[in-house]
Amino acid sequence: MFGMDVWDAVLLAAGGHLAVITLVRLMHRRRDLIIEDLSREVELEKERLQEERKKQHRREARGKMEQHQREQFEKRMRERDAA
């Protein structure tokens, strides 16, 4: 085997195995970090959207309340003018 004896081949195989195992562990660790980062970003985006929906709901409620107040004011003004 290219001028190697049995021990050279065993050491080469062990070194290759160690390198592959180390690389796989590093890749798993990196994958877990990426998933964690993406999960955090998704959660932050969900919170941001929820806050935006709350703000929109408040704006709509405030608009309806202001419209109702305007209508009541106009009704009272018409009643006063009619009297």
PDB file with one MODEL, atoms N, CA, C and O in Angstrom:
MODEL        1
ATOM      1  N   MET A   1       0.843  -1.181   0.000  1.00  0.00           N
ATOM      2  CA  MET A   1       0.000   0.000   0.000  1.00  0.00           C
ATOM      3  C   MET A   1       0.881   1.234   0.000  1.00  0.00           C
ATOM      4  O   MET A   1       1.046   1.857   1.049  1.00  0.00           O
ATOM      5  N   PHE A   2       1.453   1.613  -1.132  1.00  0.00           N
ATOM      6  CA  PHE A   2       2.293   2.793  -1.346  1.00  0.00           C
ATOM      7  C   PHE A   2       3.461   2.865  -0.372  1.00  0.00           C
ATOM      8  O   PHE A   2       3.811   3.953   0.084  1.00  0.00           O
ATOM      9  N   GLY A   3       4.042   1.782  -0.061  1.00  0.00           N
ATOM     10  CA  GLY A   3       5.217   1.755   0.794  1.00  0.00           C
ATOM     11  C   GLY A   3       4.903   1.933   2.261  1.00  0.00           C
ATOM     12  O   GLY A   3       5.805   2.271   3.027  1.00  0.00           O
ATOM     13  N   MET A   4       3.674   1.724   2.691  1.00  0.00           N
ATOM     14  CA  MET A   4       3.314   1.864   4.101  1.00  0.00           C
ATOM     15  C   MET A   4       3.167   0.473   4.701  1.00  0.00           C
ATOM     16  O   MET A   4       2.700  -0.463   4.053  1.00  0.00           O
ATOM     17  N   ASP A   5       3.577   0.371   5.949  1.00  0.00           N
ATOM     18  CA  ASP A   5       3.317  -0.892   6.627  1.00  0.00           C
ATOM     19  C   ASP A   5       1.961  -0.806   7.329  1.00  0.00           C
ATOM     20  O   ASP A   5       1.251   0.189   7.181  1.00  0.00           O
ATOM     21  N   VAL A   6       1.613  -1.802   8.062  1.00  0.00           N
ATOM     22  CA  VAL A   6       0.297  -1.889   8.683  1.00  0.00           C
ATOM     23  C   VAL A   6       0.083  -0.752   9.668  1.00  0.00           C
ATOM     24  O   VAL A   6      -0.999  -0.167   9.714  1.00  0.00           O
ATOM     25  N   TRP A   7       1.103  -0.433  10.455  1.00  0.00           N
ATOM     26  CA  TRP A   7       0.944   0.628  11.461  1.00  0.00           C
ATOM     27  C   TRP A   7       0.740   1.993  10.812  1.00  0.00           C
ATOM     28  O   TRP A   7      -0.037   2.807  11.312  1.00  0.00           O
ATOM     29  N   ASP A   8       1.417   2.246   9.726  1.00  0.00           N
ATOM     30  CA  ASP A   8       1.205   3.510   9.012  1.00  0.00           C
ATOM     31  C   ASP A   8      -0.243   3.611   8.514  1.00  0.00           C
ATOM     32  O   ASP A   8      -0.868   4.667   8.611  1.00  0.00           O
ATOM     33  N   ALA A   9      -0.756   2.521   7.991  1.00  0.00           N
ATOM     34  CA  ALA A   9      -2.133   2.515   7.499  1.00  0.00           C
ATOM     35  C   ALA A   9      -3.123   2.687   8.653  1.00  0.00           C
ATOM     36  O   ALA A   9      -4.121   3.395   8.517  1.00  0.00           O
ATOM     37  N   VAL A  10      -2.846   2.039   9.789  1.00  0.00           N
ATOM     38  CA  VAL A  10      -3.721   2.165  10.954  1.00  0.00           C
ATOM     39  C   VAL A  10      -3.713   3.604  11.457  1.00  0.00           C
ATOM     40  O   VAL A  10      -4.770   4.166  11.746  1.00  0.00           O
ATOM     41  N   LEU A  11      -2.523   4.208  11.564  1.00  0.00           N
ATOM     42  CA  LEU A  11      -2.422   5.600  12.013  1.00  0.00           C
ATOM     43  C   LEU A  11      -3.119   6.547  11.036  1.00  0.00           C
ATOM     44  O   LEU A  11      -3.793   7.486  11.460  1.00  0.00           O
ATOM     45  N   LEU A  12      -2.965   6.309   9.751  1.00  0.00           N
ATOM     46  CA  LEU A  12      -3.627   7.139   8.751  1.00  0.00           C
ATOM     47  C   LEU A  12      -5.149   7.007   8.866  1.00  0.00           C
ATOM     48  O   LEU A  12      -5.862   8.008   8.798  1.00  0.00           O
ATOM     49  N   ALA A  13      -5.643   5.800   9.037  1.00  0.00           N
ATOM     50  CA  ALA A  13      -7.082   5.584   9.176  1.00  0.00           C
ATOM     51  C   ALA A  13      -7.597   6.234  10.462  1.00  0.00           C
ATOM     52  O   ALA A  13      -8.660   6.854  10.459  1.00  0.00           O
ATOM     53  N   ALA A  14      -6.852   6.096  11.555  1.00  0.00           N
ATOM     54  CA  ALA A  14      -7.266   6.697  12.826  1.00  0.00           C
ATOM     55  C   ALA A  14      -7.271   8.219  12.718  1.00  0.00           C
ATOM     56  O   ALA A  14      -8.191   8.875  13.207  1.00  0.00           O
ATOM     57  N   GLY A  15      -6.251   8.779  12.082  1.00  0.00           N
ATOM     58  CA  GLY A  15      -6.197  10.235  11.890  1.00  0.00           C
ATOM     59  C   GLY A  15      -7.340  10.722  11.014  1.00  0.00           C
ATOM     60  O   GLY A  15      -7.945  11.757  11.296  1.00  0.00           O
ATOM     61  N   GLY A  16      -7.635   9.985   9.959  1.00  0.00           N
ATOM     62  CA  GLY A  16      -8.755  10.349   9.087  1.00  0.00           C
ATOM     63  C   GLY A  16     -10.079  10.275   9.827  1.00  0.00           C
ATOM     64  O   GLY A  16     -10.933  11.150   9.682  1.00  0.00           O
ATOM     65  N   HIS A  17     -10.242   9.232  10.616  1.00  0.00           N
ATOM     66  CA  HIS A  17     -11.471   9.074  11.398  1.00  0.00           C
ATOM     67  C   HIS A  17     -11.616  10.226  12.393  1.00  0.00           C
ATOM     68  O   HIS A  17     -12.695  10.803  12.527  1.00  0.00           O
ATOM     69  N   LEU A  18     -10.539  10.555  13.082  1.00  0.00           N
ATOM     70  CA  LEU A  18     -10.562  11.664  14.046  1.00  0.00           C
ATOM     71  C   LEU A  18     -10.901  12.982  13.346  1.00  0.00           C
ATOM     72  O   LEU A  18     -11.674  13.783  13.871  1.00  0.00           O
ATOM     73  N   ALA A  19     -10.327  13.204  12.174  1.00  0.00           N
ATOM     74  CA  ALA A  19     -10.600  14.437  11.430  1.00  0.00           C
ATOM     75  C   ALA A  19     -12.073  14.513  11.017  1.00  0.00           C
ATOM     76  O   ALA A  19     -12.700  15.565  11.139  1.00  0.00           O
ATOM     77  N   VAL A  20     -12.612  13.418  10.540  1.00  0.00           N
ATOM     78  CA  VAL A  20     -14.016  13.403  10.110  1.00  0.00           C
ATOM     79  C   VAL A  20     -14.940  13.612  11.303  1.00  0.00           C
ATOM     80  O   VAL A  20     -15.884  14.398  11.221  1.00  0.00           O
ATOM     81  N   ILE A  21     -14.682  12.920  12.409  1.00  0.00           N
ATOM     82  CA  ILE A  21     -15.511  13.068  13.609  1.00  0.00           C
ATOM     83  C   ILE A  21     -15.460  14.509  14.108  1.00  0.00           C
ATOM     84  O   ILE A  21     -16.494  15.075  14.463  1.00  0.00           O
ATOM     85  N   THR A  22     -14.279  15.105  14.139  1.00  0.00           N
ATOM     86  CA  THR A  22     -14.140  16.492  14.588  1.00  0.00           C
ATOM     87  C   THR A  22     -14.905  17.438  13.672  1.00  0.00           C
ATOM     88  O   THR A  22     -15.598  18.338  14.147  1.00  0.00           O
ATOM     89  N   LEU A  23     -14.786  17.241  12.382  1.00  0.00           N
ATOM     90  CA  LEU A  23     -15.496  18.092  11.428  1.00  0.00           C
ATOM     91  C   LEU A  23     -17.012  17.961  11.589  1.00  0.00           C
ATOM     92  O   LEU A  23     -17.726  18.962  11.546  1.00  0.00           O
ATOM     93  N   VAL A  24     -17.498  16.756  11.772  1.00  0.00           N
ATOM     94  CA  VAL A  24     -18.936  16.543  11.947  1.00  0.00           C
ATOM     95  C   VAL A  24     -19.421  17.238  13.211  1.00  0.00           C
ATOM     96  O   VAL A  24     -20.480  17.866  13.199  1.00  0.00           O
ATOM     97  N   ARG A  25     -18.669  17.139  14.297  1.00  0.00           N
ATOM     98  CA  ARG A  25     -19.059  17.815  15.539  1.00  0.00           C
ATOM     99  C   ARG A  25     -19.086  19.330  15.358  1.00  0.00           C
ATOM    100  O   ARG A  25     -20.008  20.000  15.822  1.00  0.00           O
ATOM    101  N   LEU A  26     -18.081  19.859  14.689  1.00  0.00           N
ATOM    102  CA  LEU A  26     -18.062  21.306  14.430  1.00  0.00           C
ATOM    103  C   LEU A  26     -19.253  21.730  13.576  1.00  0.00           C
ATOM    104  O   LEU A  26     -19.865  22.769  13.822  1.00  0.00           O
ATOM    105  N   MET A  27     -19.573  20.923  12.578  1.00  0.00           N
ATOM    106  CA  MET A  27     -20.708  21.250  11.714  1.00  0.00           C
ATOM    107  C   MET A  27     -22.025  21.199  12.494  1.00  0.00           C
ATOM    108  O   MET A  27     -22.892  22.050  12.297  1.00  0.00           O
ATOM    109  N   HIS A  28     -22.179  20.219  13.367  1.00  0.00           N
ATOM    110  CA  HIS A  28     -23.394  20.137  14.190  1.00  0.00           C
ATOM    111  C   HIS A  28     -23.500  21.339  15.120  1.00  0.00           C
ATOM    112  O   HIS A  28     -24.574  21.921  15.274  1.00  0.00           O
ATOM    113  N   ARG A  29     -22.391  21.705  15.732  1.00  0.00           N
ATOM    114  CA  ARG A  29     -22.397  22.854  16.633  1.00  0.00           C
ATOM    115  C   ARG A  29     -22.773  24.124  15.870  1.00  0.00           C
ATOM    116  O   ARG A  29     -23.563  24.935  16.353  1.00  0.00           O
ATOM    117  N   ARG A  30     -22.205  24.290  14.683  1.00  0.00           N
ATOM    118  CA  ARG A  30     -22.507  25.477  13.868  1.00  0.00           C
ATOM    119  C   ARG A  30     -23.978  25.466  13.440  1.00  0.00           C
ATOM    120  O   ARG A  30     -24.645  26.501  13.467  1.00  0.00           O
ATOM    121  N   ARG A  31     -24.474  24.302  13.050  1.00  0.00           N
ATOM    122  CA  ARG A  31     -25.886  24.179  12.674  1.00  0.00           C
ATOM    123  C   ARG A  31     -26.798  24.571  13.835  1.00  0.00           C
ATOM    124  O   ARG A  31     -27.777  25.294  13.649  1.00  0.00           O
ATOM    125  N   ASP A  32     -26.471  24.089  15.030  1.00  0.00           N
ATOM    126  CA  ASP A  32     -27.279  24.420  16.205  1.00  0.00           C
ATOM    127  C   ASP A  32     -27.265  25.919  16.480  1.00  0.00           C
ATOM    128  O   ASP A  32     -28.299  26.490  16.827  1.00  0.00           O
ATOM    129  N   LEU A  33     -26.107  26.567  16.329  1.00  0.00           N
ATOM    130  CA  LEU A  33     -26.023  28.015  16.533  1.00  0.00           C
ATOM    131  C   LEU A  33     -26.855  28.770  15.498  1.00  0.00           C
ATOM    132  O   LEU A  33     -27.539  29.739  15.830  1.00  0.00           O
ATOM    133  N   ILE A  34     -26.794  28.327  14.258  1.00  0.00           N
ATOM    134  CA  ILE A  34     -27.576  28.984  13.202  1.00  0.00           C
ATOM    135  C   ILE A  34     -29.070  28.819  13.475  1.00  0.00           C
ATOM    136  O   ILE A  34     -29.838  29.772  13.342  1.00  0.00           O
ATOM    137  N   ILE A  35     -29.478  27.614  13.855  1.00  0.00           N
ATOM    138  CA  ILE A  35     -30.895  27.381  14.162  1.00  0.00           C
ATOM    139  C   ILE A  35     -31.327  28.238  15.338  1.00  0.00           C
ATOM    140  O   ILE A  35     -32.419  28.806  15.323  1.00  0.00           O
ATOM    141  N   GLU A  36     -30.483  28.338  16.356  1.00  0.00           N
ATOM    142  CA  GLU A  36     -30.802  29.171  17.520  1.00  0.00           C
ATOM    143  C   GLU A  36     -30.955  30.638  17.119  1.00  0.00           C
ATOM    144  O   GLU A  36     -31.897  31.307  17.543  1.00  0.00           O
ATOM    145  N   ASP A  37     -30.024  31.135  16.300  1.00  0.00           N
ATOM    146  CA  ASP A  37     -30.101  32.529  15.842  1.00  0.00           C
ATOM    147  C   ASP A  37     -31.367  32.774  15.022  1.00  0.00           C
ATOM    148  O   ASP A  37     -32.057  33.773  15.223  1.00  0.00           O
ATOM    149  N   LEU A  38     -31.665  31.874  14.109  1.00  0.00           N
ATOM    150  CA  LEU A  38     -32.859  32.036  13.280  1.00  0.00           C
ATOM    151  C   LEU A  38     -34.132  31.946  14.116  1.00  0.00           C
ATOM    152  O   LEU A  38     -35.085  32.690  13.884  1.00  0.00           O
ATOM    153  N   SER A  39     -34.148  31.047  15.078  1.00  0.00           N
ATOM    154  CA  SER A  39     -35.318  30.932  15.955  1.00  0.00           C
ATOM    155  C   SER A  39     -35.517  32.215  16.748  1.00  0.00           C
ATOM    156  O   SER A  39     -36.646  32.674  16.922  1.00  0.00           O
ATOM    157  N   ARG A  40     -34.422  32.796  17.227  1.00  0.00           N
ATOM    158  CA  ARG A  40     -34.504  34.054  17.971  1.00  0.00           C
ATOM    159  C   ARG A  40     -35.026  35.173  17.069  1.00  0.00           C
ATOM    160  O   ARG A  40     -35.862  35.972  17.489  1.00  0.00           O
ATOM    161  N   GLU A  41     -34.538  35.229  15.841  1.00  0.00           N
ATOM    162  CA  GLU A  41     -35.008  36.248  14.899  1.00  0.00           C
ATOM    163  C   GLU A  41     -36.496  36.074  14.589  1.00  0.00           C
ATOM    164  O   GLU A  41     -37.237  37.054  14.515  1.00  0.00           O
ATOM    165  N   VAL A  42     -36.925  34.833  14.409  1.00  0.00           N
ATOM    166  CA  VAL A  42     -38.341  34.570  14.132  1.00  0.00           C
ATOM    167  C   VAL A  42     -39.187  35.014  15.317  1.00  0.00           C
ATOM    168  O   VAL A  42     -40.235  35.634  15.135  1.00  0.00           O
ATOM    169  N   GLU A  43     -38.741  34.702  16.522  1.00  0.00           N
ATOM    170  CA  GLU A  43     -39.491  35.088  17.718  1.00  0.00           C
ATOM    171  C   GLU A  43     -39.572  36.607  17.842  1.00  0.00           C
ATOM    172  O   GLU A  43     -40.628  37.146  18.172  1.00  0.00           O
ATOM    173  N   LEU A  44     -38.468  37.298  17.580  1.00  0.00           N
ATOM    174  CA  LEU A  44     -38.479  38.763  17.634  1.00  0.00           C
ATOM    175  C   LEU A  44     -39.418  39.341  16.579  1.00  0.00           C
ATOM    176  O   LEU A  44     -40.128  40.313  16.841  1.00  0.00           O
ATOM    177  N   GLU A  45     -39.423  38.751  15.400  1.00  0.00           N
ATOM    178  CA  GLU A  45     -40.311  39.232  14.339  1.00  0.00           C
ATOM    179  C   GLU A  45     -41.774  39.000  14.713  1.00  0.00           C
ATOM    180  O   GLU A  45     -42.624  39.851  14.450  1.00  0.00           O
ATOM    181  N   LYS A  46     -42.072  37.849  15.326  1.00  0.00           N
ATOM    182  CA  LYS A  46     -43.440  37.590  15.780  1.00  0.00           C
ATOM    183  C   LYS A  46     -43.868  38.626  16.812  1.00  0.00           C
ATOM    184  O   LYS A  46     -44.987  39.137  16.762  1.00  0.00           O
ATOM    185  N   GLU A  47     -42.968  38.934  17.754  1.00  0.00           N
ATOM    186  CA  GLU A  47     -43.289  39.934  18.773  1.00  0.00           C
ATOM    187  C   GLU A  47     -43.511  41.304  18.139  1.00  0.00           C
ATOM    188  O   GLU A  47     -44.422  42.035  18.526  1.00  0.00           O
ATOM    189  N   ARG A  48     -42.668  41.645  17.159  1.00  0.00           N
ATOM    190  CA  ARG A  48     -42.802  42.936  16.494  1.00  0.00           C
ATOM    191  C   ARG A  48     -44.142  43.025  15.761  1.00  0.00           C
ATOM    192  O   ARG A  48     -44.826  44.046  15.826  1.00  0.00           O
ATOM    193  N   LEU A  49     -44.506  41.956  15.068  1.00  0.00           N
ATOM    194  CA  LEU A  49     -45.786  41.936  14.354  1.00  0.00           C
ATOM    195  C   LEU A  49     -46.963  42.013  15.318  1.00  0.00           C
ATOM    196  O   LEU A  49     -47.960  42.679  15.037  1.00  0.00           O
ATOM    197  N   GLN A  50     -46.846  41.334  16.448  1.00  0.00           N
ATOM    198  CA  GLN A  50     -47.916  41.380  17.439  1.00  0.00           C
ATOM    199  C   GLN A  50     -48.069  42.799  17.985  1.00  0.00           C
ATOM    200  O   GLN A  50     -49.190  43.282  18.146  1.00  0.00           O
ATOM    201  N   GLU A  51     -46.954  43.468  18.268  1.00  0.00           N
ATOM    202  CA  GLU A  51     -47.011  44.854  18.742  1.00  0.00           C
ATOM    203  C   GLU A  51     -47.609  45.767  17.670  1.00  0.00           C
ATOM    204  O   GLU A  51     -48.394  46.664  17.978  1.00  0.00           O
ATOM    205  N   GLU A  52     -47.233  45.533  16.417  1.00  0.00           N
ATOM    206  CA  GLU A  52     -47.772  46.347  15.322  1.00  0.00           C
ATOM    207  C   GLU A  52     -49.285  46.149  15.200  1.00  0.00           C
ATOM    208  O   GLU A  52     -50.021  47.108  14.969  1.00  0.00           O
ATOM    209  N   ARG A  53     -49.745  44.913  15.354  1.00  0.00           N
ATOM    210  CA  ARG A  53     -51.192  44.649  15.304  1.00  0.00           C
ATOM    211  C   ARG A  53     -51.913  45.345  16.454  1.00  0.00           C
ATOM    212  O   ARG A  53     -53.000  45.895  16.271  1.00  0.00           O
ATOM    213  N   LYS A  54     -51.299  45.320  17.648  1.00  0.00           N
ATOM    214  CA  LYS A  54     -51.904  46.005  18.793  1.00  0.00           C
ATOM    215  C   LYS A  54     -52.006  47.503  18.528  1.00  0.00           C
ATOM    216  O   LYS A  54     -53.032  48.124  18.806  1.00  0.00           O
ATOM    217  N   LYS A  55     -50.923  48.080  17.984  1.00  0.00           N
ATOM    218  CA  LYS A  55     -50.935  49.514  17.676  1.00  0.00           C
ATOM    219  C   LYS A  55     -52.007  49.828  16.643  1.00  0.00           C
ATOM    220  O   LYS A  55     -52.729  50.816  16.775  1.00  0.00           O
ATOM    221  N   GLN A  56     -52.115  48.991  15.613  1.00  0.00           N
ATOM    222  CA  GLN A  56     -53.121  49.197  14.573  1.00  0.00           C
ATOM    223  C   GLN A  56     -54.524  49.099  15.168  1.00  0.00           C
ATOM    224  O   GLN A  56     -55.402  49.898  14.840  1.00  0.00           O
ATOM    225  N   HIS A  57     -54.725  48.128  16.032  1.00  0.00           N
ATOM    226  CA  HIS A  57     -56.035  47.962  16.672  1.00  0.00           C
ATOM    227  C   HIS A  57     -56.361  49.198  17.516  1.00  0.00           C
ATOM    228  O   HIS A  57     -57.491  49.687  17.491  1.00  0.00           O
ATOM    229  N   ARG A  58     -55.374  49.701  18.263  1.00  0.00           N
ATOM    230  CA  ARG A  58     -55.600  50.906  19.068  1.00  0.00           C
ATOM    231  C   ARG A  58     -55.917  52.105  18.185  1.00  0.00           C
ATOM    232  O   ARG A  58     -56.801  52.902  18.501  1.00  0.00           O
ATOM    233  N   ARG A  59     -55.183  52.231  17.061  1.00  0.00           N
ATOM    234  CA  ARG A  59     -55.452  53.339  16.136  1.00  0.00           C
ATOM    235  C   ARG A  59     -56.878  53.264  15.601  1.00  0.00           C
ATOM    236  O   ARG A  59     -57.586  54.270  15.542  1.00  0.00           O
ATOM    237  N   GLU A  60     -57.287  52.062  15.213  1.00  0.00           N
ATOM    238  CA  GLU A  60     -58.647  51.892  14.688  1.00  0.00           C
ATOM    239  C   GLU A  60     -59.685  52.201  15.761  1.00  0.00           C
ATOM    240  O   GLU A  60     -60.689  52.859  15.486  1.00  0.00           O
ATOM    241  N   ALA A  61     -59.445  51.729  16.982  1.00  0.00           N
ATOM    242  CA  ALA A  61     -60.390  51.993  18.074  1.00  0.00           C
ATOM    243  C   ALA A  61     -60.449  53.490  18.373  1.00  0.00           C
ATOM    244  O   ALA A  61     -61.529  54.037  18.596  1.00  0.00           O
ATOM    245  N   ARG A  62     -59.292  54.152  18.377  1.00  0.00           N
ATOM    246  CA  ARG A  62     -59.253  55.592  18.621  1.00  0.00           C
ATOM    247  C   ARG A  62     -59.988  56.337  17.508  1.00  0.00           C
ATOM    248  O   ARG A  62     -60.713  57.295  17.774  1.00  0.00           O
ATOM    249  N   GLY A  63     -59.801  55.899  16.268  1.00  0.00           N
ATOM    250  CA  GLY A  63     -60.495  56.522  15.143  1.00  0.00           C
ATOM    251  C   GLY A  63     -62.000  56.364  15.255  1.00  0.00           C
ATOM    252  O   GLY A  63     -62.749  57.308  15.006  1.00  0.00           O
ATOM    253  N   LYS A  64     -62.448  55.163  15.632  1.00  0.00           N
ATOM    254  CA  LYS A  64     -63.888  54.937  15.807  1.00  0.00           C
ATOM    255  C   LYS A  64     -64.438  55.801  16.932  1.00  0.00           C
ATOM    256  O   LYS A  64     -65.528  56.363  16.818  1.00  0.00           O
ATOM    257  N   MET A  65     -63.673  55.906  18.026  1.00  0.00           N
ATOM    258  CA  MET A  65     -64.121  56.711  19.153  1.00  0.00           C
ATOM    259  C   MET A  65     -64.214  58.185  18.753  1.00  0.00           C
ATOM    260  O   MET A  65     -65.183  58.865  19.092  1.00  0.00           O
ATOM    261  N   GLU A  66     -63.205  58.672  18.034  1.00  0.00           N
ATOM    262  CA  GLU A  66     -63.226  60.065  17.585  1.00  0.00           C
ATOM    263  C   GLU A  66     -64.385  60.312  16.624  1.00  0.00           C
ATOM    264  O   GLU A  66     -65.037  61.353  16.691  1.00  0.00           O
ATOM    265  N   GLN A  67     -64.642  59.359  15.733  1.00  0.00           N
ATOM    266  CA  GLN A  67     -65.765  59.477  14.799  1.00  0.00           C
ATOM    267  C   GLN A  67     -67.082  59.531  15.567  1.00  0.00           C
ATOM    268  O   GLN A  67     -67.953  60.344  15.261  1.00  0.00           O
ATOM    269  N   HIS A  68     -67.220  58.671  16.553  1.00  0.00           N
ATOM    270  CA  HIS A  68     -68.436  58.657  17.374  1.00  0.00           C
ATOM    271  C   HIS A  68     -68.599  59.990  18.111  1.00  0.00           C
ATOM    272  O   HIS A  68     -69.699  60.539  18.171  1.00  0.00           O
ATOM    273  N   GLN A  69     -67.498  60.506  18.671  1.00  0.00           N
ATOM    274  CA  GLN A  69     -67.568  61.790  19.376  1.00  0.00           C
ATOM    275  C   GLN A  69     -67.964  62.913  18.422  1.00  0.00           C
ATOM    276  O   GLN A  69     -68.766  63.780  18.769  1.00  0.00           O
ATOM    277  N   ARG A  70     -67.390  62.889  17.210  1.00  0.00           N
ATOM    278  CA  ARG A  70     -67.734  63.899  16.209  1.00  0.00           C
ATOM    279  C   ARG A  70     -69.221  63.834  15.867  1.00  0.00           C
ATOM    280  O   ARG A  70     -69.903  64.857  15.800  1.00  0.00           O
ATOM    281  N   GLU A  71     -69.704  62.620  15.654  1.00  0.00           N
ATOM    282  CA  GLU A  71     -71.117  62.442  15.321  1.00  0.00           C
ATOM    283  C   GLU A  71     -72.007  62.933  16.454  1.00  0.00           C
ATOM    284  O   GLU A  71     -73.018  63.592  16.214  1.00  0.00           O
ATOM    285  N   GLN A  72     -71.630  62.611  17.689  1.00  0.00           N
ATOM    286  CA  GLN A  72     -72.416  63.073  18.840  1.00  0.00           C
ATOM    287  C   GLN A  72     -72.393  64.593  18.941  1.00  0.00           C
ATOM    288  O   GLN A  72     -73.415  65.221  19.218  1.00  0.00           O
ATOM    289  N   PHE A  73     -71.217  65.181  18.713  1.00  0.00           N
ATOM    290  CA  PHE A  73     -71.091  66.633  18.761  1.00  0.00           C
ATOM    291  C   PHE A  73     -71.972  67.279  17.687  1.00  0.00           C
ATOM    292  O   PHE A  73     -72.709  68.227  17.961  1.00  0.00           O
ATOM    293  N   GLU A  74     -71.884  66.751  16.462  1.00  0.00           N
ATOM    294  CA  GLU A  74     -72.685  67.298  15.364  1.00  0.00           C
ATOM    295  C   GLU A  74     -74.181  67.136  15.642  1.00  0.00           C
ATOM    296  O   GLU A  74     -74.970  68.029  15.333  1.00  0.00           O
ATOM    297  N   LYS A  75     -74.568  66.010  16.221  1.00  0.00           N
ATOM    298  CA  LYS A  75     -75.969  65.782  16.560  1.00  0.00           C
ATOM    299  C   LYS A  75     -76.437  66.816  17.580  1.00  0.00           C
ATOM    300  O   LYS A  75     -77.520  67.384  17.439  1.00  0.00           O
ATOM    301  N   ARG A  76     -75.625  67.061  18.603  1.00  0.00           N
ATOM    302  CA  ARG A  76     -75.994  68.053  19.617  1.00  0.00           C
ATOM    303  C   ARG A  76     -76.056  69.452  19.027  1.00  0.00           C
ATOM    304  O   ARG A  76     -76.921  70.250  19.388  1.00  0.00           O
ATOM    305  N   MET A  77     -75.133  69.744  18.117  1.00  0.00           N
ATOM    306  CA  MET A  77     -75.138  71.069  17.483  1.00  0.00           C
ATOM    307  C   MET A  77     -76.410  71.240  16.643  1.00  0.00           C
ATOM    308  O   MET A  77     -77.029  72.303  16.664  1.00  0.00           O
ATOM    309  N   ARG A  78     -76.797  70.194  15.907  1.00  0.00           N
ATOM    310  CA  ARG A  78     -78.027  70.268  15.116  1.00  0.00           C
ATOM    311  C   ARG A  78     -79.249  70.428  16.020  1.00  0.00           C
ATOM    312  O   ARG A  78     -80.154  71.208  15.723  1.00  0.00           O
ATOM    313  N   GLU A  79     -79.264  69.684  17.123  1.00  0.00           N
ATOM    314  CA  GLU A  79     -80.382  69.794  18.065  1.00  0.00           C
ATOM    315  C   GLU A  79     -80.445  71.193  18.672  1.00  0.00           C
ATOM    316  O   GLU A  79     -81.529  71.751  18.842  1.00  0.00           O
ATOM    317  N   ARG A  80     -79.289  71.756  18.998  1.00  0.00           N
ATOM    318  CA  ARG A  80     -79.246  73.094  19.582  1.00  0.00           C
ATOM    319  C   ARG A  80     -79.706  74.135  18.565  1.00  0.00           C
ATOM    320  O   ARG A  80     -80.459  75.054  18.889  1.00  0.00           O
ATOM    321  N   ASP A  81     -79.230  73.969  17.316  1.00  0.00           N
ATOM    322  CA  ASP A  81     -79.620  74.917  16.268  1.00  0.00           C
ATOM    323  C   ASP A  81     -81.114  74.814  15.956  1.00  0.00           C
ATOM    324  O   ASP A  81     -81.755  75.813  15.630  1.00  0.00           O
ATOM    325  N   ALA A  82     -81.659  73.608  16.058  1.00  0.00           N
ATOM    326  CA  ALA A  82     -83.077  73.407  15.766  1.00  0.00           C
ATOM    327  C   ALA A  82     -83.962  73.988  16.873  1.00  0.00           C
ATOM    328  O   ALA A  82     -85.119  74.334  16.632  1.00  0.00           O
ATOM    329  N   ALA A  83     -83.416  74.093  18.080  1.00  0.00           N
ATOM    330  CA  ALA A  83     -84.233  74.578  19.205  1.00  0.00           C
ATOM    331  C   ALA A  83     -84.376  76.070  19.238  1.00  0.00           C
ATOM    332  O   ALA A  83     -85.036  76.607  20.128  1.00  0.00           O
TER     333      ALA A  83
ENDMDL
END
